[in-house]
Amino acid sequence: MKTIKVYVDGQSGTTGLQINERLAGHPFVEILRIPEEDRRNEELRRQFINKADVVFLCLPDQAAVEAAALVDPDNRITRLIDASTAHRTHPQWVYGLPELSPVARTAIAAAVRLANPGCHATAFLLPVSPLVAAGILPADYPVSCHSITGYTGGGKAMIAEYEDPQRQERYPDYDAPREYALGQAHKHLPEMQKYAGLAFAPSFSPIVASFPRGLAVFTHLETRLLRAPQGETPQSEGTQGETPQKKVSPQLIREVLAKHYQDSQMVQVMPYEGASCQGAGYLNVKACNDTDRAEIFVFGNEERITLACRLDNLGKGAGGAAIQNMNIMMGLPEDTGLVK
């Protein structure tokens, strides 16, 4: 296969550094680099963008929109992968979460403009979207979820605050987990609603903690409000001699998710353990750190269910997902250069 010429616009940002790290070990990639002192030279950026096969936009939203406009009108080669929020619900951009469905994967393979998902959105959509598609979770369900995330998801400014040598003096509250986006307007909500197939945005409470990386989203469901899969109805007290029918239970939810992801390279549905997580009474949010995979768990009982999805917010939540999408777009095995 020919070498893929790749340019990272915003190579010194948090996501840009993670993408460059993975590209450095990719067997089919040639990285195009602008000298750091010229990174704001628009004409030079235009030249690099238009000679690359793939361009990663690791920029703030407005800067990403402006960078996309630098692609020449007659350019039929360059494919863009935008890591910002700017294009995630844009009708002319493909959303880059291949595990959503075969249709999503096919669209990614053909895409020339692709929006990389948000980290919270990925960990929300992976367990929730298949349940909505299967009719188990009604589209109008009042979904409530929360997340725990490392501070690198907040970008350079937040990283600088958390890693300030004088943090204890300047930011004494930073040792405690901090819930934010209290106004229910988190920037990932539009994509969470759209690609889950929900009629309404979920209630979402993210919490940032004083560790660098790692993320998990927890979604809470009431079984009485769920629907059995097509062809099945919830178990009820029928007359004697009737065959019991399947009830919506944690085990059933886990079975549905396991079937959906049975061929997935980068998403794994973990065994059902009820109230424990791999033998522990808690879920380790950082267990997928330094990998590009996501793990899905189902916890709970016959009345209430908790869906949990954990990943590295800089891996499957950012840089790893971007490389996975590039691989699919360029016809490579999707796990090339990634860590499972």
N, C-alpha and C positions, 0 to 999 in steps of 0.2 A: 504493500500500500504506500502511496505517496505521503510525504511528510505534510502534516497540517500546520499551516502558519497561523499562529495565535498571537493576538495582541490584547493585553489587559489595560484598559483605560481606567486609571485609578489604582495603579499597582501597589501603592504604598499604604492603602487603607486596610482595615482589618480583613475584609473579605478578599480583597485583591492579594494580600500576602498569602492567605490560605490557598487561593487558586494557584498562585505562582509556585507554592510549595508542592502541590500535586502535579502541576505541569512539568516541574523539574524532573520528576521520575516517570513521566509518561513516555512510552516507547515510540509514539508516532507524532510527536509535537516538536515544532521549532518555535521558540518564543521570540517575538519581536519586541524590542525594548527601546523606549525613548529615554535618553539621558534625563536624570532627575531634574536638572536645571532647565530642561526644555518641555517639561510635562504640561505647561500651560500655553505652549505655542500651538494655537489652533490649526494653522496650516500644516504643521508637521504632524499633528494628531490626525488630521484629515488624510494625509498621505498614508500613515500607518494603518488607519482603519480600512482604507480602500484596497490595500494590498494584502490584507489578512483574510484567511478562510473563515476564521471565527474570532469575534471580538467580544470580550467580557466587559460589560459596563459596571464598574464598581464605584459608583458615584452617588451623590445625593440626587433626589428625584429630578429636580429641574435640570441639573447638569446632565443627567442621563438622557432626558428628552432632547437637550441641545446636542449631545454627542450623537444620538441616533440620526439627527438631521444632517450630520456630516457625511453620511453615506451618499455617494454620487448617484444621481437618478438612473444612470445606465449600468450601475454595478449589479451584476447577477451572481456574484461569487460570495461576497461577505455575508456571514450569518451573525446576528447579534444575540447575545444572551445578557439580559439586563438583570442585575442583582438588586436593583432598587425596587421601591414600591410603585414606581411611576406607571408601569404598563400591566400590572397583574390582572386587572379586570378590563383591559382595553380590548375591544372586539377584534382588532387587527393583529393582536399579539397572541401567541399560543402560551398557555399556562404550563409550566414545566414540572408537572408531577406525574411521571409515567405510570405509577402504580394505581392511579385512579381508575383506569379502564383500558382495554385494548384500543379504544378509539383515541384516548389521550396519548397513548404511546405512538400510534400511527401519525397523529398530528405533530408530535414532537419530531419524529423522523423527517417530516417534510418541511419543518418550520424554517423560516429565514429571520423571523423576529420572535424571540422567546423570552418570556418573563420568568425568572427563577422565583420559586415560592419563598415566602417568609418562614422563619424557623418555627414560630408559634403555629402558623397556619398548617405547616406540614404535619406537626405532631397532633394537631386537632383533626385534620382531614383524613389521615391514614386510618384511624379506627372508626370515624363517624360516617364518612362518605359511603362506604359499602353498605352500611346499615340503612341509610336513607334510600340508596338505590334498590335494595332488596325489599323495601316497603316495611321493614321492621320498625324503623324510627320515622314517625310521621314528619312530613316536611314542615308542619306548623308546630312541632314540639317546642316547648320553651326550654331550649338547651342552655345549661349553665356549666361553665368550665373555669378552671384556673390553671396557672402554670407556675413552675419554679425554674428560674434560669440563671446562668452565670452572667457576670457583668460584661463579658466581651461582646454580648449581643447589643450593647448600647453604643458601640463604636468607640472611636478614639477618645472623645471627651470623658465618657464614663470610665473607660479603662484608666485614664490618667488620674481621675479622682480616686478610684479604688486602689491604685498602685502608688499613690503619693506617699513618699517616706514619712511625711508628717500627717498622715491621714487621721491618726488618733486625735490629734489636736484640732485639725481643721474640720473633719467630718466624723465626729464621735458616734453618730448614729449609723454609720455604714457597716458596722459589725452585725447589725440586726437585719433580717430580711425586710425588704421594703416593697410594699404593694404600690403599684402605680397605675396610670391610665384610669384613674378613679371616675372620670367622667364618661366611661363606657364609649370611648371614641378611639380605641387603639387602631393603629394604621393597618393591622392585619385583618380587621373585622370584615371588610368588603369581600376579600378573597375567601375567608372562612365561610361566609354565608353562601356566596355564589357557587363555589366548587363542592360544597357539601350538599347543595340542592335544597337548602333551607328557605322557607318563606320569610323568615325573620332572622336578623343577626343574633348570634348567641350572646348571652351575658358572659363577659370574659374578664377575669381578674388576674393579670400577670404579677408575679412577685420576683424581684431581682435579689439575689443573695451574694454574699461576699466570697464566692469562689469564681475562678475565671470562666470555666466553660462546662457545659452540660445543661440539658433542658428536659423537662417532662411536662406534658399537658394532661390534666385529669378532667374527664367529662363524666358527669353524674346523671344517671338515668333511673327513672321509676318504672319497674316492670309493668305496673298496672296501666301505664300509658303507651306501652309498646304493642306492636301487632306481630302475630305469628307470621312466619314466611308464607308466601303464596302456597295454597294447597294445604295449609295447616292452620288450626285454630287453637287458642289457649285451652289448656286442660280445664275441665269443669266437672262437677259432680253429676255425671250422667246417670241414666238408668242402668240397672244391672244388665250385664252382658255387652255393654257398649265398649268399643275399643278406646282406651285412653289416648288422647291426642297430645301432641307436644306442647309444652308451655314455654313461654319466653323466659329463659333462665340464663345465668352467666355462662353455663356450659354451652347452650345453644348459640349464644352470641359469639363465643370463642370458636365454635365449629364454623360458623358463617365466615368469620374473618380469616380463619386458617385456610378455608377453601379459596377465598378470594386471593390470598397471597401465596398459595402453594408453589407457584413458579417464580416468585419474586427473588431477585438477586440480592437486593439491599434492604428488604423488610422481612422481619421474622415475627410470627405470632407465637408467643411463649406458651408453655403448658399451663392449664388452669390449675391454680392452687387455692382458690377461694380467698382466704384472708391473709395468705403469706406471699412473699415474693422470693422465689428461689431459696426457700428455707428460712428467710428472715421476716420479721414483722413489719418491715418498712421497704420502700422502694428506693434504691440508690440512683439518684438522678444523674450521677456522673459515670455510670457503668459503661456507657457507649462512647466515652471520650476517646479522642484520637482514632476514631473509626468513621466510616461513612455510611453506617447502617442505622436502621431504626428498629426498635423492639416494641411490640404491642402486648399489653397484658389486659386481662379481664378479671376483675375482683368483684366480690359482693355476695349477695344471697338471693333468695326468691323474691324479695321485695325491692331491693335497691342494687344497682350495678355501678361500678366505677370502671371506666375505660381509661387506661394509661398508656401513653406512648412516650418513650424516651429516646433521645438522640443527642449527638454533639451539635450544639447550635452553630458551630463553625464547620461541621462536617456535613451530614445529611441535611442540616438546617441552613447551609450556605454554600461553602466552597465545594464540598463533596457532591452536592446535588447539581451544581453548575457543571462539573466535569462529567457526571453521569449523563446529563442532558447533551453535552457536546458529543460524547461517545455515540449516543443514539442518533443524533443528527448526522454524524459522519459515518454511520454504518459500522461502528466498532462494537465489540462486546461491551455492554454498558458498565461493567465493573473494571474496565481497563484503567490502571493507575490508581485504583481506590483500595481502601482497607475495609474489609468486612468485619 
